[in-house]
Structure formats: structure tokens, C-alpha cells
Amino acid sequence: MCLRRVLVALCLVGSGLAAAPVLAQNAHIQIEGALTSTAGLPVADGAYAMAFRVFEAPAGGDPLFEEVVLTVPVKLGVFTQVLGANAKTPLPSAIFTAQKARFISLQITGEAELPRVEIFSVPLAIWADRAGLAGSLQCTGCLDGSQLGDGAVATQHLQDAAVTGTKLAPASVSGAHVAFTYATSDEKAGEALAAKLAHDLDCTACVNIDRVDPQVLAPYAKSADLAPLATSASWTDLKAFPAACKDGEVLAGYASDGTPACVADQVKTYSGADFALSDQDCTSKGGVAAIGKDGKVLCAALARKLVAGPSSVDAGKSLVLTHGLNTMEVLATGWIDVGAGYWEPVSTAQAAQTPFNVAAAANGGLCTGQSTSYSSNNINGAYGCSNVLDGDLNDSDTASWATQGEGTGSWLNLQLPKAYLVSKMTYKQRNCACEWNKQLKLTFSDNSTQTVVLQNTQGPATYDLTPVTTTTLKIVVESVYGTTNNGACEIELLGVEPSKSIRLRKSLNAIELVNQTNTAATLQILATY
């Protein structure tokens, strides 16, 4: 953020006169400023913590005064704060009564201190407080005007505010005695702001309007109707309002005679096509902030806001985060569709692989347990469960698995050499239909389960599975076609190496992160809206 403008006004607290006049110890300074982002736009509305410091030099040195305000309201970038009002951080008047330049700085919490701004003449009105005290002193043996010759007292002999309005005769001040100094500013409406600050200041020993020759003000009033306005500065005292602009015109200003200066309304409606054709469209990561005076689009970067997360996802696990936005607003570029509703980063997406029998003994697959076997109850013996992984489709004591008439409830456990993404299973029944299994329950290493209904044929037959990454498989027989010595001649699991990347599954209101890497990952969803 940057500070575009700081206006400074100062007012005195009560002096507190006792037996001897004493100068007010503390003062108030009113700070008005505008905060903008680095893009030149007003900062977001809200309360900001600010630190204000007063220095005696434009750079370096220790602050003469410092006040931290935790909650300064900011609306449309504009804020106002009175310094010295907090009894815990009083602003000593002596800082300004040295008649030396003073500089003020502003620092927003979390930001660097902004460049210092010089405090000009208005705060030095604290000297008026000292002059007011002098005016309250009792004077014994003072000279009156009859004792002074013409020209004996010149301007350099008078202290500021030594001559007050009550000491001047009516109409004794003419135009020749009055010089006007106009407030200037490099900011738009600066004169009006300076006039407002001057209007709010307490005036000590000012000249009342009844002490000024009417001819002095005559050149500055259009008519007598403006006299009340000139003295009160209140809009309600303005009479004989000038005529309004016609339909289709807008007010550009006022002429020297007070009449309105109207021009044709230049408002034009622009469409997205207008912006694109004139090369004025904002980028996909930015939005239209405003339309400039020349009709050109002013763009500003759109903030990406945290929609969900961050949440940690362990290796080999998945996590679903609900975001409530349209999916296309959340998925960033650089991801490609790898099928089954999943997206992977372009840099890590793998080429399609050919499935193979990941459970085969030749590939490192093992049978690690069984309910029973017909001859020996040994997984590696006659009719043991290891036979279903040997690649031999024959039905014999060395090539198939057979239970001891167990039927429903029989089971076996398979161990894969490592994690594979399996998607199909091939199953060959024993030779006799009296020994065929019917429905199998498959349980994988992530504890997910699937059900496969076998065909009423010997096979071999291949069955589709919901793709799952697993290192183990437990097969439980839930129903059979026959119970003599049911079992299987061969069982194959078809799979591929799992992708070692982060995958996203998109849905309307949520995104699922599947972490297929060997380390934990963090999921958070940022969206621009």
C-alpha cells in the first residue's frame, strides 16, 4: 500500500489558567489520508492498525512523538485520526512551539514505514495559544495612542495577534490594509479541503466582519444574497440558485459571474467486444477496476482467495475438500484429463501402460493363507492355494486349489510384491461343475471391498473391477454352484504400476486429492472470484 495524501490540522486542548498564565501542555493533530494499493486503487474497507510518528527531520533520528492506534476505520481508502486525544499518549505542545520544521510518518502493521510528510503552518497555530495568554495579562502604565506619533509603531514592532478586532473602529480597515493569501494544493479539491480545515480552527484575535469596510468584500460577492454565505460558509444561506444544466448536459464548473458551465454528457457504454477490439481487455487473471476519463479500461489483479484447506494428505491416501464453487473456477491450467474423472499435472502424467498379471508367482505374487486344502492344509502342498498363481490351468494336486468340501465361507489371501493399480481379475474354475464357486467378496489393502459374481462355466473368464491400488487381496466365497471340493485352477489380477503423482478428481462442489506419491502432500483450493 502507499499513502497518497495526508492533510494535517491541529487544535489546542484547554489551557487551564491559574494564578499565573500557563501554556497548554498538550495538543491534538487531526490526520486525514488516503490509502491505496500498489495498483493505485483504494484499499479494502475495514479497521487498520497504524503507527503515527513525529520527527524533526525528513529522514533519520528518533521520533519526538509516537502513537499507535489499533483500529483506524478506513472506507474507500480514506481515514481520519486525531493524535494526542488518548490520555496515555499525549502530544506535547512544545514539539511545535520551537518554530522548527516537523515531519509526520505513517506505518501500517505488516508494512514498511511510509515516507515522512512535512507538517506545515497549521499546527504552528499552537503559538496562538501563547499569544492568547499574553492578551489576558493585566497592563499597568501602558501607553495610549495619543502618546505615539504617526508612524511610530510599525508592523515589526507588533507581536502576532497584538491588535484584535475589538481595538479597531468600525470601517477602519480598508482594502488597502488587507492582503489575501489563497490556499493551494496539488490534489484535486485541495482548496476546498484547506478552506474546511481553516474553518474548523479556533481563531484568536481575529477581525470580526463588522470591523471590515464593506467595500473590501464587494468585489468578491456577486450580489447581496451571497453575504450570509460569505460569513457563515453554510450552503443553506445561498440564495438565488443558478439555473441547472439542460437534459443531456452535465455540470463542468461555474463561470466567473456565477453561471453554470455545462457540457454535453460524454457517458458511453462499452461492451466486452469494444475492449477486445481496442486491445483494452484485461488478462484472465485480472478484472476491470474502473473506466478512465479517456474511456480506457483500468485493470487490476484479482485476488485469489482461500476456498478450502490447507489439509495434509498422507502418502497413498485421498482427501475430499468441499469448496462450493464451479469446478472450472478452481482447476488451474497445466492439468490434463487422464480418464475416470481424474486430472494429473502435465509434468507428471504417465503414458498408458499395458495391464499384466501382478499376482503371478513368476512376478513375485504369493498365497499367504487359506481356510483349508483338500490333502495337506499346506499352502504350498497338494491342492494348496499357491497353485492358483503358478500359471498352470490344469486341475490337479500340483496345479489347483481345492478345499475339503468347505463351500461357502472358504477363503484365501494373496500378497502382491508391491502396490499395483488393479482393474481386472481372471478366474478359472475346477473341472467339475460340482466344485464351482459362484459369488466372491474381494477385500483390498485399503479395506475397500468389491463383489464378483462368477459365470456358471469353467472359464477362464475375466471380470472388471473398480480400479484400486492395493498390495493384498483376500478372497472369500459367499455362495457356490457346488460344494464337493470347491476351489480354483488359476486366479490372475491384472494391473499396472500406479502413477506417482498427485491426482485430482473434479466434481461440482468439491475436489478430491489422491496422493499416490511416497510423501505427504497438502491440499488447499484457491479461487479467483
N, C-alpha and C positions, 0 to 999 in steps of 0.2 A: 504494500500500500504506500501511497505518497500523500503528503499534506499539500493541498493546492492553495489554500488561503487561510490566514489567521488574522482576525481583527481583534484588537486589544482595547478594552475600556477599563478604567479604574475608578472606584468610588471609595470614599473615606467612611470608616466607622465613626461613631460619636466620639468627640474629643474628650469630654469629661472634664470641664473646667472646675478647678478647686480654688484654693486661696491664691495661687499663682497660676497663670495660663500654662498649660502643658500641651505639647503637640500630640496628636493621635498616634498611638504606638503601632497600630496595625491598619492595614488597608485591604481592600478587595480589588481583584482584577477579573473582569469578565472576558473570557476567551471564546471566540466564535471561529469555527473552522470547518473545512470540508475534507473528507477522506475519500480518496479514490484508489482503485486497484492499479496495478502496473499497466492495465489496458486502458486506463483513463476513465473508467466507469465508477459510479458511486459504489462503495462497499455495501454489503448486506446490512439491512436494518437489525438493530439489536443493541445490547449493552456491552461496552468495551472497557477493559481496564487500561487506564492511561496514567503516565507519569509526566508531570509538568515541572520544569526546572528553569530558574532564572540565573543568568551568568552576566559577568561584566565584560566579556569578550566574545567575539563571534566564533571562536574555537578555543579549546583547551581550558584549563583552570577548573576549580571546584565550584559547584553551584552555590549561589548566595541564598537560594530558597528552593525547596523541593516539596512537592505534594503529590501523593499517589491516590488516585480516585479509582476505586474498583469497578464501579458501574456508571459509565457515562453513556446516556442514551444517544444513539445515532439513528437518524431517519433520513433516507435519501442521501446518505453520506454526510449530512450536516449535524454538527453538535455545538452545544453551548455549555460552558462550565465556568463557575465563579471560583477563583482561587482565593484562599485566605479565609473563607467562610467557616471552615472547620476549626473549632477551637484547639484541636490537637496539633494543627499545622498552621499557626497564624503567619500572616505575611507582614513582616516589619516594614513600616513606612520609611524607615531610614535607608532602605535599599535604594529608594528613588530620590530622596532629598539631597543626595550628593551631587545632583545635577550632572551626572555622567551617563553615558550610553548604557543601556541594559538590553540583554537578549534573552529570548524565551525559546525553549525547545520542548518537543513533544515526543514521547515514546509509547507505542502501543505494545502491550505484553506480547512477547514472542517475536517482535520486530526490532530492527535496529533503530536507534535514536534518529529522528528526522533532523535536517539542518536547522540551525537556530535562526530565529526571526527577530529583527531589532524592534524594540518597543519604543514607539515614537512619543510625541509630545503629550498625548492624552494622559498617561499615567503620571506625568510630572505635574499634573494639576494638584498633586498632593501638596505642592508648595502653597496653593490657595488656602489650605488649612492653617498653615503657619501665618499667612497674611491675615486671615480672619482673626487669629488670636491677637495679632498686633492691633487690629481695629478695635478690640474690646478693652484695650488698656486705657486708663484714665490719664489725661494730659493736663499738666499744671504749667502755667506760664507760656503756653503756646502762642505763636504769632498769628494774627488775623490778616486778611487781605489788605487792609488799609495801611499796614506797616511794610508792605512789599512794593517795590517799584515795578513798572511794566517790564516784562521780560526777565525779572529777577529769578523766577523759578522756571527752569526748562525741563524737558522730558527726562533728561538724565538725572535730575535732582529728585525724581519721584520714584518710590518703590512701586512694584506692581500692585494694583488694586488700592493704591493710596487714595485715589479720588473715586468716590462712589456716586451712584445716581442721586442720592439724597442731597449731595453737595452741589448739584448743578441746577441752575434756574431753568424753568420751562423754556423750550425752544432755544436754549443757549448753545446747543450742539448743531452745527450746520453741516452741509455736505462737504465743505472744505476741511472739516475736522475729522471726517470718518474715512478710513481706508478699509476696503473689503478684501479678504483673502478667501479664495474658494478652495474647498476640499477637492482633492484629486485622487484617483485610484487607477491602477492598471487592470482592475477587474470590472466586469460588467455590472452596472448599477452601483459602482463604488461610491459615487457621490451621494446617492440616497442612503447607503449604509453609514457613511461618515456623518451625514446630517442626523441620522437616527441616534448615533452614539452621542453626538454633541447635544441633542435634545434631552437625552437621558442624564446628562451630567448635572450635578449641583453647581449653580453659578453663585460665586461670592463677589459682591460689589459690582454686579452687572448694572448696565444703564437701562432703566425702565423705558418703555416705549413712549411714555408721556414726557420724557426728557429730551426726546429727539425731534428736531424740526421736521414737520410733515413733508417738507419739500425734499428731504433726504430720501424718503421711501417712495415718493411719487413716481420716479422713473421705473420702479420695479413692480408696480401694480397696474394691471390692465384697467381696472375700474375700482370704484369704492367698494364693490361687492367682495373684492379679494382681501380687503383689510382684515376682517376677522380671521381669515385663513392664515394670513401672514403672521399674526400674533399667536394663534392657538396651534397651528400646524395640524388641525383636525379636518378631515375630509368633509365632515358634516357641516362645516362652516362655508364650504364652497357653494356659491350661488350662480345662477345663470349658466348651467352646464352647457358646454359646446355641443353642437349638433353631432349626432352619431354618423358613422360611415354608412353608405348605401349597401343594399344587398349585393353580394358578390365582391365586396371590398373588405379589407382588413386595415386596422389602425397601425400605421408605421411610426407615428410620433405626433408632435404638436409644433405648429409654426410659431414664429416669434410673436405673432399677435394673438396666440392662444387658440387658433382654429385647428381642428384635427387635420393631419396629413394622411390621406387614405390612398391605398394602392390596391390593384386587383388581386384577388385571392389566388395564390400560386400553388395551392394544395393539389397534389396529383397522386393518384392511386397507382402503385406499382404492383405488378404480378411477378410470380417466380420466373416466368419467361422473360420479363423485362430484365431481371437481374442477370439471368444466364446469358442473354444476348449481349448485354453490355459488360460482360465479364465482371459482374458485381456480386455474383452468388458467393455465399460463404462456404467454407470447406465442410466436409462431412462431420468434422469434429468441432465445428463452430456454429454459432447461431447469429441471427440478426439482432443486434443490440439496439440500433436506432437508425434513423434516416437523417443524414446531414443536411445542412442548408442547401447544398448543391444537388440534393436529390440522391446522392450516392449512399450505398449501404455501409453502415458501420458494423463490423463483425466483432464478435468476442468469443473466446474459447468457452465451451460449455463444460461445466464441472462434472466429473464422473463421481457419482455418489455410491457409497457402500450400500448394497441392497441386502446382502445376506453374508454371514460368516464374520470373520475368518474362523474356520474349524479345521482341526487336524484329522487327517485320514491315514490310518496305518497302512503299511505295505500289504498288498494283496486284498485290501478291503474296499468298500464303496460307501458313499455317503450321499444323501439327497438333501439339497438345500432348496427351500421354497422362497421365491422372490416376488411373485405376484405381477410380473411384467410379461409382455410379449416376448417369446423366446428370441426372436430376431434382434431385439434390442440388447440382448445380453451376450450372445455368441459373437466373439471377435473374429476378425479376418485371420487367415493363417491356419484355419482348421479345415479338414476335409472329411467328407462322409465316407465311413468305412463299412457301412451296412449295419443292419439290425438296429437302426436308430442311433448308432454311436458316431461320434466325431473324434478325430485324433489330430494333434498338431502335424502340420505338413512335414516338419523336420524329423519326426519320429515314426510316422505311419509306415508300416511294413507292407511289402508286396504279398499278394495272396500265396498261401502255402498249400501243398497237396497233403490231405489227411493220410495218416498211416496208423498201423496197429500199435498204439503206445503201450498196451498191456502185454504184448508178446514176450515170452521168456527170452527170446533172442534179443529183445530191446531192453532187457532189464526188469521186466514185469515179474511179480511173484504172487503166489497164493499164500496168505499168511494165516488162514484159519478156515475151518469148515464145521458144519454141525455133525455130520457122520460121513463115513465112506463104507462101501459095501464089504470090503475084505479086511482092511487093517486099521481103519481110522487114522492112518498116517497120511498127511497132506502130500507127501512125496512117494507114497507106496501105491499098491494096486488100487485102482479106481479113486486115487486121491485127487484133490482139487487142482493140484499143479498141472494135471494132464490137460486142462481146458486152455492152457496158454502155450502148448508146445507146437501148435501149427498143424498137428495131425488130426484129420477129420474122421478118422475111423472110430468105431465103438469097440473098445477092448479094455482090459485091465490096465494097460500101459498108455492108453490114448484118450480115455474119457473119465469123467467124474460120475459116480453112482452112489446113492445113499442106501441105507439099509431099510428100504421101504418107508422112508420118513414122510414123503409127500409134503403137504402144507406145513410151513414153518422151517423147512430146511434152509441152510444159508451157507455162504462162503464169503471170504474177504480177499480183495485184490489190492496189491500195493504197486503203484507206478514208480519208476526210477526218479521222477521229478514232477513238478507241476506241468500239466498239459491242459489245453483248451479242447475238451472232447465234445463232439456233436453227433456221433452215431454209435450204435452198438450192433454187432453181428452175432447171432446166436444159432448154433446147430444142435437140434435135439438128438437123443439117443435113437437107436434103430427102431425099437418097439414103441408103438403109439401108447402102450400101457405104461410107459415110463416118461411121458412128456409133461413138462411144466406148462402152465397157462399164463398166470399173471405174476410179474416180478416187481418188487419195490427196490429202487436204487437209491442209496444214500451216499452222498459225496463228502469230501473232507471239510467243506464249509457247512455241513449239516443240512444242506438242502436235499430235497428228495424228489424223485420223479417215478412215475409208474409206466411200465411197458407191458402190453398185452401181446403174448407170443401167438403166432399163427398156429393153427391146428395142422401143421405139416412139419416134416423133419427139417427142412431147410438145407443149407443155411439161409437165413433171412436177415436183412439189415433194417434197423429201426432208427428213426430220427429222434434225437434228444435236444432239449433246450441247451444251447451251448453253455458250458460251465467249466471253470478252471478248477482242477482237483488233483490230489496226489493219491487218493484212495477211493475204493468203491466197495460197498457192501451190498450183496445181492440176497434178498430174502424172498422165498417162494410163498406167495399169498394164495394161490389156487393152482390146481393141476388138472390135466386131462386123464392121468392115470397115476397110480401110486405103487407100482410093483417095486421098482428101484429107480425112482426118477433122478434125473441129473442132466448132464450136457456133454456133448463130444468136444465142443470148442466155443470159446467166448472171445470176442475181439472188441476193443474200444478204439474207435477211430478219432484221432485228434491231431493237433498241431502245437508248435511252440507258442505260448501266449505272448502277445505284444508287450514289450517292456516300456510302455508309455502310459501317460495319463489319458484316460478316455472320458468323454462327456456324453451323456445321454440326455437329449433335449426333450422337454415337454412344455406345455403351455405356461404353467406357473411355477415350474421347478427345474432344476438341473441336477443330475446325478453324476458325481465324480467317481470313476472306477480307477483306483490306484493299482496298476499292475507292475509297478517298479518294486525294488527291494528296499526302499526307504520311505519314511512317512512323507506325506505331502500336505499342503494347506490349501483349502478351498475357500475363496471369497468371491463374491459376484459384485462387480462394479458396472453401473449402467449410466448412460447419458440420457437425461430426460428433463 
